[in-house]
């Protein structure tokens, strides 16, 4: 299959003619922080296969570096910025809001910053939510609490014309939209409507998805915190299982179509014996199924811990065929299903066991960030402001190869990022858990399911 062809060109509102109020250096080696130039880039494809180095220095491989420019598009005196948070909660939302406000206010001198409440619904007069005037004073402490200072909600992104009507009415010319892939597709629709009306409004996305499933980006903010909190849940369930006769602990974690949180938690905890993710199918019954492998583990070690991503094993369950306000399919509950099936299996076999089940999802989503995640959020927010002030639009800020870059929204939302069942991360998870490479009874059928699972995971929700 041919590799996807990308275009990492970043759109701008016009030439940058305003001298930035941030006093930095244009000289390398003078021990002063430097401006970033538009022709400073990061290569997306850095791997070399078979000794062949394809040094592609075109827009299909070069991502523009983020950071403050010497000349900017907007005169800070004329800027009115808007910020909103959309979708589910995620650790770090308040850190990003705080960073954006403080950079706009303290670094660029912007004095008009509006917070739109409860996601896209905050743009609709019929919802009745007012805006919040944001200043360094009223956001200074919000990084110390979880949730979103502005509130959040799902849905509303389809009312593009109404959102842009509100942007026009409130004279906002710089809009920061914090959310996942569905939110960012909405942000692109908003930016396109802005273009259609001939408005000069910069639309900048800050990618938020606790599942870490946005394409290209090394990690999305909140992911590291989620893994840290999930590790604590696994430690607790492991203690429960280890202290019981044939104790079994199940922890269900986030991960609708991508098993990054489950996989990373298995690696971080060193206490999971089975890790189940959407990308790798498994059978429940049969000689190579999960139940038989779990029994063997109990016979040998007398306790076991299972980590399961919420999207794993959906082919075993009755589909709901329902969608939430964001258009996501409502998943059947794999955690409850496993709990009940495992209980029934051992009861039928008269095999004594003691099973405990934890679903810490909402507790994790509402957590305060770890130190490293907070640093990441601060830098994401700052770089989003620098991009907007330079008149860039239809883009998100993200970390690629440990560098902050600009990525077009159209590129970052093309596919979902998924765990590669043949890749290094999953190989390391297998080493950490000692689970079988595949817990299936028909290898060929399982391979077909795996290919389909990965392909489905990479699709946009609108393609499913």
C-alpha positions in Angstrom: 0.0 0.0 0.0 1.4 3.4 -1.0 2.2 5.8 1.8 -0.1 8.7 2.3 1.0 12.0 0.8 0.8 14.9 3.1 1.0 18.7 2.7 2.3 20.4 5.8 2.0 23.9 4.3 0.6 26.4 6.9 -2.0 28.9 5.7 -1.6 32.6 6.8 -3.9 35.6 6.8 -1.4 37.8 5.1 2.1 39.3 5.3 3.6 40.0 8.7 4.6 43.7 8.9 4.2 44.5 12.6 7.3 44.4 14.8 6.8 41.9 17.6 6.7 43.5 21.1 8.7 40.5 22.4 12.3 41.5 22.3 14.4 38.6 21.2 17.5 38.1 19.1 18.0 37.3 15.4 21.7 36.4 16.0 22.8 32.9 16.9 25.5 32.7 19.5 24.8 35.9 21.4 23.3 34.0 24.4 19.9 35.6 23.9 16.7 33.8 23.1 16.0 33.8 19.4 13.0 34.4 17.1 11.9 31.5 15.0 11.8 31.9 11.2 9.2 30.4 8.9 11.7 28.4 7.0 12.9 26.6 10.1 11.4 23.1 9.9 11.4 19.6 11.3 11.5 16.5 9.1 8.5 14.3 9.6 10.1 11.2 8.0 13.3 10.5 9.9 13.6 6.8 9.7 16.0 5.1 7.3 15.2 1.7 5.9 17.7 -0.7 4.3 20.3 2.0 4.3 18.3 4.2 2.0 18.0 7.8 3.1 15.2 9.7 1.2 16.0 13.3 2.2 12.7 14.8 1.1 12.8 18.6 1.7 9.4 19.5 0.4 6.1 20.5 2.0 5.1 16.8 2.2 7.9 16.1 4.7 8.9 19.5 6.4 6.9 20.7 9.3 7.2 24.4 10.3 8.7 25.0 13.7 6.6 26.8 16.3 7.7 29.8 18.2 7.7 33.7 18.3 8.3 35.5 15.0 10.2 38.8 14.7 7.3 40.3 12.6 3.7 39.5 13.3 0.4 39.9 11.5 -1.8 41.4 14.2 -1.2 44.7 16.0 -1.7 43.6 19.6 -3.8 46.7 20.3 -6.4 45.5 17.8 -6.6 41.9 18.9 -9.6 40.4 20.6 -9.0 36.7 21.3 -11.4 33.9 22.1 -10.8 30.6 23.8 -13.1 27.5 24.2 -12.7 23.9 25.4 -14.7 21.2 23.7 -15.4 17.5 24.2 -14.7 15.4 27.3 -12.5 16.4 30.2 -8.8 15.8 30.0 -6.0 16.7 32.4 -4.3 19.9 31.4 -7.3 21.9 30.0 -6.8 24.6 32.6 -3.0 24.7 32.1 -3.5 25.4 28.4 -6.1 28.1 29.1 -3.8 29.8 31.6 -0.8 29.7 29.2 -2.8 31.2 26.3 -4.1 34.0 28.5 -0.8 34.8 30.2 1.1 34.8 26.9 -1.4 37.1 25.1 -1.6 39.5 28.1 1.9 39.6 29.4 4.0 39.0 26.3 2.0 40.7 23.6 0.0 43.2 25.6 -3.4 41.9 24.4 -6.1 43.2 26.8 -9.3 41.7 25.3 -9.6 38.0 25.9 -12.9 36.2 26.0 -13.7 32.7 27.3 -16.6 31.0 25.6 -18.3 28.7 28.1 -19.2 25.0 27.6 -17.6 24.4 24.2 -19.2 25.3 21.0 -22.5 25.8 22.8 -21.0 28.9 24.3 -21.3 30.6 20.9 -25.1 30.2 20.6 -27.4 32.9 22.0 -30.2 30.3 22.4 -28.1 28.4 25.0 -27.8 31.4 27.2 -24.2 31.1 28.3 -22.3 34.4 28.6 -18.6 34.9 27.9 -16.0 35.3 30.6 -13.4 38.1 30.5 -10.1 36.4 31.0 -7.0 38.0 32.6 -3.9 36.7 34.3 -5.6 37.4 37.6 -8.6 35.1 37.2 -6.7 32.3 35.5 -3.6 32.4 37.7 -4.5 29.5 40.0 -6.6 27.3 37.7 -3.8 24.9 36.8 -4.0 23.6 40.4 -7.5 22.1 39.8 -8.8 19.6 37.3 -11.7 20.0 34.8 -12.1 23.1 32.6 -12.4 26.6 34.0 -14.5 27.5 30.9 -16.6 24.3 31.1 -17.0 21.9 28.2 -19.6 20.0 26.2 -19.9 17.7 23.3 -21.6 18.6 20.0 -22.5 22.0 18.4 -19.6 21.9 15.9 -22.1 21.4 13.0 -23.6 24.8 13.6 -20.7 26.5 11.8 -22.6 29.5 10.5 -23.9 30.3 14.0 -20.4 30.0 15.5 -19.0 32.4 12.9 -21.9 34.8 13.4 -20.9 35.0 17.0 -17.3 35.4 16.2 -18.3 38.4 13.9 -20.6 39.8 16.5 -18.1 39.8 19.3 -15.3 41.1 17.0 -13.0 38.2 17.8 -10.1 38.0 15.4 -8.2 35.2 17.0 -9.8 31.9 18.1 -8.2 29.2 20.1 -10.1 25.9 20.1 -9.0 23.2 22.5 -10.3 19.7 21.7 -9.8 16.3 20.0 -10.0 15.3 16.4 -13.7 15.9 16.1 -13.4 19.3 17.6 -10.5 20.1 15.3 -12.5 19.1 12.3 -15.1 21.5 13.5 -12.4 24.1 13.9 -11.4 23.6 10.3 -15.0 24.1 9.2 -15.1 27.3 11.2 -11.9 28.5 9.6 -13.3 27.7 6.1 -16.5 29.6 6.8 -14.3 32.6 8.1 -12.5 32.4 4.7 -15.8 32.3 2.8 -16.9 35.5 4.5 -13.6 37.3 3.9 -12.9 37.7 7.6 -9.4 38.0 9.0 -9.6 35.6 11.9 -6.9 33.2 13.0 -8.2 29.8 14.0 -5.7 27.8 16.0 -6.2 24.3 17.5 -4.6 22.9 20.6 -5.0 19.1 20.2 -6.6 17.5 23.2 -7.3 13.7 23.3 -6.4 11.7 26.4 -6.3 8.6 24.1 -3.2 10.0 22.4 -4.7 9.1 19.0 -4.0 12.2 16.9 -1.9 11.6 13.9 1.8 12.8 13.8 1.9 14.2 17.3 4.3 12.5 19.8 1.8 12.8 22.5 -1.3 14.8 23.3 -1.5 16.7 26.5 -3.1 14.9 29.4 -1.8 11.5 28.2 1.1 11.3 30.6 -1.1 12.3 33.5 -3.7 9.6 32.5 -1.0 6.9 32.5 0.3 8.1 35.9 -3.2 7.9 37.4 -4.0 4.6 35.6 -0.8 3.2 37.1 -2.1 4.0 40.5 -5.3 2.1 39.8 -3.3 -0.9 38.6 -1.2 -0.8 41.7 -4.3 -0.9 43.9 -5.9 -3.7 42.0 -2.7 -5.7 42.0 -2.5 -5.4 45.8 -6.1 -6.7 46.0 -5.5 -9.6 43.6 -2.2 -10.5 45.3 -3.8 -10.6 48.7 -6.6 -13.0 47.8 -6.8 -16.7 46.9 -6.6 -16.7 43.1 -7.2 -13.0 43.0 -8.2 -11.4 39.7 -8.0 -7.7 39.1 -9.5 -5.9 36.1 -8.9 -2.3 35.3 -10.8 -0.7 32.4 -9.0 2.3 30.9 -9.8 4.9 28.2 -9.0 4.0 24.6 -11.9 3.8 22.2 -10.0 2.9 19.0 -6.4 3.3 20.2 -4.8 1.4 23.1 -2.0 3.8 24.0 -3.1 4.4 27.6 -3.6 0.7 28.3 -0.3 -0.2 26.6 1.7 2.5 28.4 0.1 1.7 31.7 1.1 -1.9 31.3 4.7 -0.9 30.7 4.7 1.6 33.5 3.1 -0.6 36.2 5.0 -3.9 35.6 2.1 -5.5 37.4 -0.3 -6.4 34.5 -0.4 -9.9 33.2 -2.8 -9.2 30.3 -3.3 -6.0 28.3 -6.2 -6.0 25.9 -6.4 -3.2 23.3 -8.7 -2.5 20.2 -5.9 -3.1 17.7 -5.2 -6.7 18.8 -8.2 -9.1 18.7 -8.6 -11.9 21.3 -10.9 -14.9 21.8 -12.6 -15.4 25.1 -13.1 -19.2 24.9 -11.1 -22.1 23.4 -7.7 -23.5 24.2 -5.9 -20.3 23.2 -8.5 -17.8 24.5 -8.2 -15.3 27.4 -10.1 -17.5 29.9 -7.9 -20.5 29.4 -4.7 -18.4 29.6 -6.1 -16.7 32.7 -6.7 -20.0 34.4 -3.2 -21.1 33.6 -1.8 -17.9 35.1 -3.8 -18.5 38.3 -2.7 -22.1 38.6 0.9 -21.0 38.3 0.9 -17.7 40.2 -2.4 -17.6 42.1 -3.2 -14.0 41.1 -3.6 -12.0 37.8 -4.2 -8.4 36.7 -5.9 -7.5 33.4 -5.8 -4.1 31.8 -8.5 -3.6 29.2 -9.0 -0.5 26.9 -12.7 0.5 26.6 -12.6 -0.3 22.8 -11.1 -3.7 23.1 -13.1 -6.9 22.3 -16.1 -5.0 20.8 -16.6 -7.8 18.3 -17.5 -10.0 21.3 -20.3 -7.7 22.4 -23.7 -6.6 21.2 -23.3 -3.3 19.4 -25.4 -0.4 20.7 -25.7 1.4 17.4 -26.1 4.6 19.4 -24.0 7.8 19.1 -23.1 10.5 21.6 -23.4 14.3 20.9 -19.9 14.2 19.3 -21.0 11.6 16.8 -18.9 8.8 18.5 -20.4 5.3 18.6 -21.4 4.4 22.1 -19.4 1.4 23.0 -20.7 -1.7 24.8 -19.0 -2.1 28.2 -16.1 -4.5 27.8 -15.1 -4.2 31.4 -18.4 -5.3 32.8 -18.6 -8.1 30.2 -15.2 -9.5 31.1 -16.1 -9.3 34.8 -19.3 -11.3 34.3 -17.8 -13.8 31.8 -14.8 -14.5 33.9 -17.0 -15.0 37.0 -19.2 -17.4 35.2 -16.3 -19.4 33.7 -14.7 -20.1 37.0 -18.0 -20.8 38.8 -18.9 -23.4 36.1 -15.5 -25.0 36.7 -15.8 -24.8 40.5 -12.5 -22.9 40.5 -12.3 -20.7 43.6 -11.3 -17.1 42.8 -11.8 -13.5 44.0 -12.4 -10.9 41.4 -12.2 -7.1 41.8 -13.1 -4.6 39.0 -12.1 -0.9 38.7 -13.1 1.7 36.1 -11.2 4.9 37.0 -12.0 6.7 33.8 -13.7 9.8 35.1 -11.4 10.1 38.0 -8.4 10.1 35.6 -10.0 12.7 33.2 -10.6 15.1 36.0 -7.1 14.9 37.4 -4.6 17.7 37.9 -1.6 17.3 35.6 1.7 15.9 36.4 4.6 18.3 36.4 5.8 17.2 32.9 2.3 17.4 31.4 1.9 20.9 33.0 5.1 22.0 31.3 3.9 20.6 28.0 0.6 22.4 28.3 2.4 25.7 29.1 4.5 25.4 26.0 1.6 24.4 23.8 -0.4 27.4 24.9 2.5 29.8 24.4 3.3 28.4 20.9 -0.4 28.6 19.9 -0.4 32.3 20.7 2.8 32.9 18.8 1.3 31.2 15.7 -1.9 33.2 16.0 -0.1 36.5 16.4 1.8 35.7 13.2 -1.5 35.3 11.3 -1.3 31.6 10.9 -4.6 29.7 10.7 -6.2 26.3 10.1 -3.5 24.6 12.1 -2.7 23.0 15.4 0.4 23.1 17.6 2.0 19.7 18.5 5.2 18.0 19.5 6.9 16.0 16.7 10.3 14.4 17.3 10.4 16.4 20.5 10.1 19.7 18.7 7.1 22.0 18.7 5.7 22.4 15.2 2.7 23.7 13.2 0.5 21.1 11.5 -2.4 21.8 9.3 -5.7 20.7 10.8 -6.5 18.9 7.6 -3.5 16.7 8.0 -3.8 15.9 11.7 -7.4 14.8 11.3 -6.9 12.6 8.3 -6.6 9.4 10.3 -6.5 8.3 13.9 -3.2 7.2 15.4 -3.2 3.5 16.6 -0.9 1.1 18.3 1.0 -0.9 15.7 0.6 -4.6 16.6 3.9 -5.3 14.8 5.7 -2.3 16.3 8.2 -1.9 19.1 5.7 -0.6 21.7 3.4 -3.6 21.5 6.4 -5.9 21.5 7.6 -4.3 24.7 4.1 -4.7 26.2 4.2 -8.5 25.4 7.5 -8.6 27.2 6.2 -6.8 30.2 3.0 -8.9 30.6 4.3 -12.2 29.4 0.9 -12.8 27.7 0.8 -14.8 24.5 1.5 -12.9 21.3 -2.1 -13.7 20.2 -4.9 -15.2 22.3 -6.9 -16.6 19.4 -7.8 -20.1 18.2 -7.8 -19.3 14.4 -4.7 -17.4 13.5 -5.7 -16.5 9.9 -9.1 -15.2 11.0 -7.5 -13.2 13.8 -5.1 -11.6 11.3 -8.0 -10.5 9.2 -9.7 -9.1 12.2 -6.5 -7.3 13.2 -6.0 -5.7 9.8 -9.6 -4.6 9.9 -9.3 -3.2 13.5 -6.2 -1.2 12.6 -7.8 0.1 9.4 -11.0 1.0 11.2 -9.0 2.7 14.0 -7.2 4.9 11.4 -10.5 6.1 9.8 -12.2 9.3 10.7 -15.5 8.7 12.5 -17.3 10.2 9.5 -15.9 7.4 7.4 -17.2 4.6 9.6 
